[in-house]
Amino acid sequence: MTKALALILAGALAGLLGGIAIAPKITNQDNATDLPAGSDTPLYWVAPMDPNYRRDSPGKSPMGMDLVPVYAEQDEPGLVSISPEVVNSLGVTTAVAERRELPADIYTYGELRYNEERLIHIHPRVAGWVDKLYIRAAGEAVAANKPLYSLYSPQLVNAQEEYVLALRRKDSNLTRASEERLRALKVDERFIQQLRKSKEVRQTVTFYAPVDGVVNKLAIREGFYVQPGTTMMSIGQLNDIWLEAEIFAQQAALVETGQAVDITIAAFPNLSWTGEISYVYPEIDPQNRTLRARIELPNTRRLLKPGMYANLHIRGTTDTATLTVPNNAVIRTGHQNRVVLALGDGRYKSITVSLGRITDEFTEITHGLDDGDKVVTAAQFLLDSESSKNSDFKRMHQDNEPPRAVSVAATVESVMADMGMLKVTHDPIPDWDWPVMTMMFPVTADTDLSTLEQGQRIQIQIRQTGDTDWEITAISLVDHLHGVTP
């Protein structure tokens, strides 16, 4: 397109898209206007280049152009009327809102965790001091019946003395009661049998692992004083493992138990797993604003490790047909979703709509459109801009409402570039009454995550995309010596 042609089109667009209708040109002879036969009297006249310049009679605009009449049928708020020539110049295209079946598949991520039903917590049943600790660090593998720690406890010494006294007196009732007391204090059976033979009281008693597994948490060291209620350590088993999926809140209705899940893990590019959702948690995570679902996986080869991330494809079932439009017909402003209706005869109007599911091609419309409505799929942003100048819905938030986007400093907790997700701990956000929080955010597709790493300080821009949904739209690295860098 040549520069001259571009200027001509720009002038035509400015004159024709001012929220007004195209009308026959006003003549200069006696201020008379050639009106269509049978038309009503114009409501007022406006300047072609400035719709805010209105007059009660024909005349000239401040730029010397003929004023254009506006009729009652053209004065609907938000209505834009343009000529066929301008429609062609803009390349306006439309599509019909129609019902179709949308796939309910979900692509997300999850984290591997210990099977909490098999997680064993080790507590003492008496007060005492840890004399010897056989476990040196969390993550250490343990085998069933192998020693964990030795404990000195006056209560255990007294229990042994009572048992030995009963044995020497050959009092069967007292012997049986003393033996049961030792078992109630979790004293190992082998220790009891050896005490029966030797009748020698020991100052320390050794306790053993109840199962094979891995020490998940270790909260004691040699010399620690412990008592009933102290969590000394926990042991997780790896024969099977839990995978907890994170699902966006707006997709919660698509998730149910029994759904098949395809799983891949970056550490094993040539392997894949298949499972099914065994449990859907009943609440939304208040920090990440996600719903959690559990998949239980066998782990006989011990390849799966707690803490690993996995990519998930939750296979949905085909739902009933719903009203949809092409994705490119929807204008998302962060606080409002709109489409431009094509009303025929060169008339267009921007309206608000409510969205449902979004696939690669289509968006579900839950409110605002009817079957057969035509929506604009190209040049809709220009038409929306002109329609919104005098539309009957408000485009900006009110002064007493919080902003829809904020900028805040944050620390990177984890980066999931392949999923387009970023977990951060952000500073307080006074505009939204948010304290310091750790949250998981989706990141817009044009935002680069490749330079981020855990612990890095960054400046992020967060935009609210729904009542309970937010996304990161921009990221700047923070240079501790020179401030924010682009």
N, C-alpha and C positions, 0 to 999 in steps of 0.2 A: 504494500500500500504506500503510495507516495505521500510526502508531507502535506501537499495541498489537499489530497483526498482526505487524509486524516483530519485536517482542520475543518473540512466541510462536514465530515461525519460528526465531529465533536460539537460543532455549532448546531447541527441538526438535532443531535441527541439532547443537548442542553435546552433547546427550545421546545422539544417535543415531549421530554420526560419530566416535566415540572409538576406531575400530579394532576395534569389537565388533559383535555381531549383535543384532538386535531379538529379544527373547524375550518370552513371555507375562509379564504383570505378576505380581510376587511378592505374595502375600497376607500379611496380618499375623496370620493365624490359626495359632497354634502354629508359626510360622516355616515353614509348608509352602509348596511351590512347585508350581503347576500346570504340569507338564511335558508336552510332546507325547507322544502314545502311542507307545511303542516307542523313545523317545529314550534316549540314554546319560545317565549321571549327569554333571552339570556338573563341569568341571574346577575352577572357582573362581567367585567372585562379584566384580563390580566396581561402583564408583560410577558412575552415569550421567553425572555431570558431571566425573569425574576417573578415567580408565582406569587410572591408576597406583595407585589405592586398591583393593587386592584383599583378599579374605577367603576362608577355606576353607568358610564356611557362609553362609546367607542372613542378612540383617540390614539395618541402616540405614547410610547414608553420613554423613559429618560434617555434611552439609547437611540431614539428616533424610529423605533419599529412599531408597526401597527399592533394595537392591543388585540387579544384573541378572546372571543366570547366563551363563557362557560355556562352550560345548561344544567337544569335540575338533575337530569339523569346522570350527568357527569360529575356531580358534586358529592358523590359517595366518598366517605373518608377512606383514603388509601388507594383509591382507584386510579390507575394509570392507563391512558389511551394513547396509542401510537399508530402511525400509518403503516401500511404494508411495506412501503419502501424502507422505513427505519427497521422494521422487524427483520427484513432480509439483510440489511446492513449489519445488524447486531448478531446475526446468526442464531436467532431464538429458536430453540427446539423444545418439544413437549413430549410428555409420556402420560399414559393413563394410569390412574390409581386402580389397581385390580387385586383380587384375592389370589393368593398362591400359598402353597405349603412351604414353610421355611424349615430348613434343617436345624435341629436343636443341639448340634455338636458344640462342645466347649473345649477350647485349647487353653491350658493354664499350666501352672507349675505346682510342685509339692516338695515337701521335705521328709526324709526318712527319719523315723524315731524308733526307740525301743518299744516293744509290745508292752504297754503299761499293765496288762493283765498278768504278765509274767515277770514284772519288775519287783524284786524282793528288797525290802529295806531291813537292815540289820540294826537292832536295838538291844542293849543289855537289859537284863531283868533284875539286876542288882547294881548298887553304886560301888564304884571302885576306880582303880587306876590302870591304865593300859601299860602292862609291863613289857610286852614285846608285840610289835606289829609286823606281820608277814607280808603285807601289801604296801608297796612303796609309792604308788601313784594311781590316779584314776586312769582307766583304759587298760589296766593290767588284766590279763586273762586268768581266771581261776577255775579250778576243777572241783567237783563235788568231793566232800570229805577231806579236802586239803585245809591246813590251818590258816585262819585269818588273823587272829590276835590272841594274846594271853592276857588275862586279867587278874589283878590282885584285888580281892574283895573280902573284908571281914565277914560279911554275910555268907559267902561261899565257904570260908574256913569253918565257920560255926556249923553249917549244914553238913560238912564232911565229918566233923567231930561227933555230931549227933548220930550220923550213920554208923561210924566206927563203934561208938558206945553201944548202939543197939545190937550190932553184930557180936560184940564181946559178951553181952548179956544173953545173947541168943533169944532175944525177945522178937518173935516173928512179927507181931503187930507193929511194934515200933520200927523194926527193920524195914517193913513194907512201906510205912508212912514216910520214913526218912529217905528211902529210895525214890519214892514218888515226888518228894519235895525237890530232890536233885534234878530229876527229869523236868519238873515244872520250871526250874531255873535255867533250862536249856543246856545242862551239863551233858556232854557226849556220852553215849552208852558205853563206849570202850573205856572211858575214864571211870565210870561207875564200876564196871567189872574188875578193872585193875585195883580200884580202891577196896573192893570186896576181898580180893586176894591178899593184898599187901597190908591193909589196915593202917596205911601211913597217910596222914593228912598232908596235902600239898598247899603251899602258900599261893600258888598261881594255878589257874585253870585255863586250858586252851579251848578255843571255840573254832568250829570248822565251817567251811562253805556248804550250804545246803544243796546247791545245784551247780552245774557247769554254767559259765557265763563270763561277763566282762564287768569289772568294777566301773559303775557309772559315775558315782560321786564318792569321794573319800573325805570325811570331815574330821578325822582324828589323826594324831601322831603319837609316838611313844611318849609316855608320861602324862597324857591327857587324863583328867578326871572325868568320868562319865557316870551317868545315872539313868534310871528308867525314863524313857522319853527322849534320850539323846539319839539322834540319827547318826550312827557311826559311819555307815556306808550303804550303798545300794548296788545290787547286782542285776544287770540286764542280760537277757538271753537272746541269742542271735539265730535260733532255729527258725523263727519267723519274725517278721518285722512289720511295723506300721508305716504307711505312707499317708501323710496328711496333706490333702489338696487345698489350695487357696482359691476360692471362687469369688468373682466380683458379686457384690450384693445384688446388682440388677439381673444377674443370671441365676439367682437362688431358686426361682420357680422351676428351673429346668433340671434340677438335680434331685435324684431320689435313690434310695437303696436298690441294689441289684443291677444298676447300670454298668455296662462293660467299659473298661478303661484300658487304653493302650499306653504303655510306659516306656520311655527311653531315658537313658542316663548318659551324660557327656563322657563320663569315665569309661564307658563300655560302648563305643560307637557301633559295634557289630552285633550287639545283643539287644533284645527287647523283651518286655514282660507284658503279660495280660492279667488283669485282675478285675474285680468288681467292687463297687462302693458297698461297704458293709454297714456304714453308719454316717448319718448326716447330723452334725452338731446343731443344737437347737437355738444358738445365738450367733449374732454377727460380732466379729472381733471389733471392739470399740476403737482400737488404734489403727488397724489396717483397713477397716471397713470391708472385710471379706468374710465369706462363709467357709467353714472348714468341713471337709468330708474325708472319711477314713477308708483306705484300701489296705487289706491285710495280705501280705505276700510271703510265700515260703522262701526260706533262705538257706537251703541245705548246703550250697556251695560257699556260703559265707562271703559272697561278693558284695552284698548290700551292707553299707555302713551307716549307722545313725549320723545325721548331719548332712548327708548327701542331698543335692537337689535333683529333681527329676522333672522331665517334661511330660505332660499328660494330655491325652486326647480322650475326653469323656464322650462316648458315643451316645448321642441322643436319638430319640425316635421321632419320626416325621409327625408333626403336629397337624391339627386341623388348619384349613386354609384361613389366612388372615389378610387384612388389607395392607398392601405394600406399595411403595414407590421406589424408584431407583435411588441409590445412595446419593448420587450427585444432585438430586432435587432438593435435598434437605440442607438448610442453612442453619448452622449451629453457632450461636453467639456466646455460649457459656452459661447464660442465664435464661435463654429462651430458644426454642427450636421453631423454625418457620419454613414454609414453602410458598412459592409464588403460583397462584392459581391463574390459569389461562381461561378467561371467561368468554372468549370469542370476539370477533370483530375488532381485534387489536386492543382489547381491554385486559388488564392484568391487575391482580391485587395480592399483596403479601398477607398471609394469615398464620396464626400460631397453630402448632400441632403438638400432640403428645406422642412420644416414640416408645416402641417396645423393643423387640429383638433386632439386632443388626447383623447381617451376614456380609459376605464379600461383595454382593451385588445389590441387595435390597434391604430396605429399612421398614419395619412394621410400624404402621400408624394406628395408634389406639384411639385417638380422638382428633377431630378437626377436618377430616375428609370423608367423602362418601364414594362408593363404587362408581367408577366412570369419570370422576373428576380429572381434569387435565392439569398437570403441573409442569412448570418450566424446568428443563434440565440443562440449558445452556443460556448464558447471559442473565441468569436469575439474580445475580448479585447486583447488577445495575438496576434491574427492575425493582428489586427489594429496597434498594437505597432510595429510589424515587418514591415508591409507595409509602415508605416509612416516614417521609417528611410530614405527611398530613394524615397518617393512619390513625385508627381508633385503638391501637395498643401502644403502650409506652416502651421505648427501646432502652432507656437507661434506668438504673436503679435510683430510688429516691434518696434524698440527703440523709434521711434517718435509717436507711438500710445499709448493712455492711457491704464493702466492695466485693466483687466477684473474683478478684485476683489480688494476690499479695506477694511481696518479695521478702524472703527471710533467710538468715544464715542457718546452715545445717551441717551435720557430720555424717559422712557416708558409713552405713553399717554393712550393706552388702549390695552387689551389683548383679543383676540378672539381665544382661544385654540381650540374650537371645529371646527373652520373654518380654522385653521392653518394660522392665520393672526396676525400681530403685527403692531400697529401704534406707531411710535416713532418720536421724534424731534431730529435729528442728528446734530452734529457739522459740520462746513465746511469741504468739501472734496476737497482739492486743485487739486488732480490728475484728477478729473472730472469737475473742475470749478463749484462745487455746493456750494451755500451758506447754511446757517442754514435753514433747511426746516422740516416741519412736513409731513410725508409720511406714507402710508399704504403699507406694504410689505407682500408677502407670505413667509412662513418659511418652510424650508425643513422638511420632515417627521421625521427625526431622531433628531430634535432640541427640547429640553424640554422647554415648556412655563409655567409649573406648578408653578415655584417659582417666577414668575414675577408679579409685581403689579404696579399700576399707580404711577408715580413720581420717580420710581427707576432709578438710573444711571447704564448703562450697556455699554459693549464694544461689537459691532456687526461686523460681516464680511458680506459684501454685494457683491454679484456676479451678473454680468450682464448676462442675459440669452437670450437676444434678442436686437434689435435696441432700443426698448423703454420699456424693461422689466427687472426687477431686483428681486432678492430674497435674504433673509437672510439665510446664511449657518451655522453660528456659533454664539453663544451668551455667553459672560462671564459677571458675576456680578462684579460690581465695589465696593470694600470695601474702604470707604473714608479714613480709617486709614492706610490700607496696600496695596491699589492699586487694581489690577484686580485679581479676584479669579476664578479658573476654575469651 
